[in-house]
């Protein structure tokens, strides 16, 4: 974390002797606070740090960690789209059916596989499982589907492996 902070300015580690405050923030007794943990503090005058951070903010890519509320809030992690494995998009909790399918499409897919029959009332769309695998796995991940009802997960894995033969 210290190296990440040094992108913004000069920081150093220092013993702060702030166990009561850390215990309060963490919601634990003071006796549970580790005494060997040092704080990250500015190693340069505040005005110099402010000028440097303002320059970085206005002229270029932000470092991966930044402060909210104009430097007075909490710390956040920045993710650049180029660093995502989700085709330049961050995962969200809104998944539109055009992108991840729906149960009607999943039923039609099963109908073609099972000669017009639908052996499961609510199958998952293959595209939905593909999105989950895309977000939650690496190239060498092992996928286990211990329910394996309609085989949608297996179908999504096989499709992914065919589309990415070198992964």
C-alpha positions as CSV (number, residue, x, y, z in Angstrom):
1,X,0.0,0.0,0.0
2,X,2.9,2.3,0.7
3,X,4.2,2.0,-2.8
4,X,0.7,2.7,-4.2
5,X,0.5,5.9,-2.0
6,X,3.9,7.0,-3.2
7,X,2.5,7.5,-6.7
8,X,0.7,10.5,-5.3
9,X,3.5,12.0,-3.2
10,X,6.2,11.2,-0.6
11,X,4.9,8.9,2.1
12,X,6.6,7.0,4.9
13,X,5.7,4.4,7.6
14,X,5.7,5.6,11.1
15,X,4.5,4.3,14.5
16,X,1.5,6.3,15.4
17,X,0.6,5.0,18.9
18,X,-3.0,5.2,18.0
19,X,-4.3,1.9,19.4
20,X,-7.4,3.3,21.1
21,X,-8.6,5.1,18.0
22,X,-7.9,2.0,15.7
23,X,-9.7,-0.2,18.2
24,X,-12.7,2.2,18.1
25,X,-12.7,2.3,14.3
26,X,-12.4,-1.5,14.0
27,X,-14.9,-2.3,16.8
28,X,-12.5,-4.4,18.8
29,X,-10.9,-4.1,22.2
30,X,-7.6,-2.2,22.4
31,X,-5.9,-5.5,23.5
32,X,-6.5,-6.9,20.0
33,X,-4.8,-4.1,18.2
34,X,-1.4,-5.1,16.8
35,X,1.3,-2.8,18.1
36,X,3.7,-3.5,15.2
37,X,1.5,-2.0,12.5
38,X,2.7,1.4,11.3
39,X,0.7,4.1,9.7
40,X,1.3,5.6,6.3
41,X,1.8,9.3,6.6
42,X,3.0,12.2,4.4
43,X,6.8,12.6,4.3
44,X,6.5,16.1,2.7
45,X,4.7,19.3,3.6
46,X,1.0,19.2,3.0
47,X,1.0,22.1,0.5
48,X,3.6,20.3,-1.6
49,X,1.7,17.1,-1.5
50,X,-1.5,18.9,-2.4
51,X,0.1,20.5,-5.5
52,X,1.6,17.2,-6.7
53,X,-1.7,15.3,-6.2
54,X,-3.6,18.1,-8.0
55,X,-1.2,17.9,-10.9
56,X,-1.6,14.2,-11.2
57,X,-5.4,14.5,-11.0
58,X,-5.5,17.1,-13.8
59,X,-2.8,15.7,-16.1
60,X,-3.0,12.0,-16.8
61,X,-4.1,8.6,-15.5
62,X,-5.0,8.3,-11.9
63,X,-3.0,5.9,-9.8
64,X,-4.8,2.7,-8.8
65,X,-5.6,4.1,-5.4
66,X,-7.1,7.5,-4.8
67,X,-8.9,9.4,-2.1
68,X,-12.6,10.4,-2.3
69,X,-14.2,13.7,-1.4
70,X,-11.4,15.8,-2.8
71,X,-8.7,14.0,-0.7
72,X,-10.6,14.2,2.5
73,X,-12.6,11.0,2.2
74,X,-11.9,7.3,2.1
75,X,-9.5,5.5,-0.2
76,X,-10.8,3.8,-3.3
77,X,-9.2,1.5,-5.9
78,X,-9.4,2.6,-9.6
79,X,-9.8,-0.1,-12.2
80,X,-9.0,0.8,-15.8
81,X,-11.1,-0.8,-18.5
82,X,-7.9,-2.0,-20.3
83,X,-7.1,-4.1,-17.2
84,X,-10.5,-5.9,-17.1
85,X,-11.0,-9.4,-18.5
86,X,-14.7,-8.6,-19.2
87,X,-14.1,-7.1,-22.7
88,X,-13.5,-3.6,-21.5
89,X,-16.4,-3.5,-19.0
90,X,-16.5,-3.8,-15.3
91,X,-18.9,-6.4,-13.9
92,X,-22.1,-4.9,-12.6
93,X,-25.2,-6.2,-10.8
94,X,-27.4,-5.3,-13.8
95,X,-27.2,-8.0,-16.5
96,X,-29.5,-7.3,-19.5
97,X,-31.1,-10.3,-21.1
98,X,-29.8,-9.3,-24.5
99,X,-26.3,-10.0,-23.1
100,X,-26.9,-13.0,-20.8
101,X,-30.0,-14.6,-22.1
102,X,-33.3,-15.5,-20.3
103,X,-35.2,-18.6,-19.4
104,X,-37.3,-18.6,-22.6
105,X,-34.2,-18.7,-24.7
106,X,-32.7,-21.4,-22.4
107,X,-35.8,-23.5,-22.9
108,X,-35.6,-23.1,-26.7
109,X,-31.9,-24.1,-26.5
110,X,-32.8,-27.2,-24.6
111,X,-35.6,-28.1,-27.0
112,X,-33.1,-28.2,-29.8
113,X,-30.8,-30.5,-27.8
114,X,-33.5,-32.8,-26.5
115,X,-35.5,-33.4,-29.7
116,X,-38.3,-30.9,-28.8
117,X,-38.5,-31.8,-25.1
118,X,-37.7,-29.5,-22.2
119,X,-36.5,-31.7,-19.3
120,X,-36.1,-28.8,-16.9
121,X,-38.7,-26.2,-16.0
122,X,-36.3,-23.3,-15.4
123,X,-33.0,-23.9,-17.1
124,X,-30.3,-21.2,-16.9
125,X,-29.2,-19.5,-20.2
126,X,-25.8,-20.6,-21.4
127,X,-24.9,-16.9,-21.9
128,X,-25.5,-16.3,-18.2
129,X,-23.1,-19.0,-17.2
130,X,-20.6,-17.7,-19.8
131,X,-20.7,-14.3,-18.2
132,X,-20.3,-15.7,-14.7
133,X,-17.3,-17.8,-15.9
134,X,-15.8,-14.8,-17.6
135,X,-15.9,-12.7,-14.5
136,X,-15.1,-15.4,-11.9
137,X,-12.4,-17.5,-13.4
138,X,-8.9,-17.5,-14.8
139,X,-7.6,-19.4,-17.8
140,X,-6.4,-22.3,-15.7
141,X,-9.5,-22.5,-13.4
142,X,-11.2,-25.8,-12.7
143,X,-15.0,-25.6,-12.9
144,X,-17.1,-27.9,-10.8
145,X,-20.8,-28.2,-11.3
146,X,-22.0,-30.6,-8.6
147,X,-25.7,-30.2,-9.5
148,X,-25.2,-30.6,-13.3
149,X,-28.9,-30.7,-14.0
150,X,-29.4,-29.4,-17.5
151,X,-25.6,-29.3,-18.2
152,X,-25.7,-25.5,-18.8
153,X,-22.4,-24.9,-16.9
154,X,-20.7,-27.7,-18.8
155,X,-22.1,-26.3,-22.1
156,X,-20.7,-22.8,-21.2
157,X,-17.3,-24.2,-20.3
158,X,-17.0,-26.2,-23.5
159,X,-18.1,-23.2,-25.6
160,X,-15.6,-21.0,-23.8
161,X,-12.8,-23.6,-24.4
162,X,-13.7,-23.9,-28.1
163,X,-13.6,-20.1,-28.5
164,X,-10.3,-19.8,-26.5
165,X,-8.2,-22.8,-27.5
166,X,-4.9,-21.5,-26.2
167,X,-6.2,-20.6,-22.7
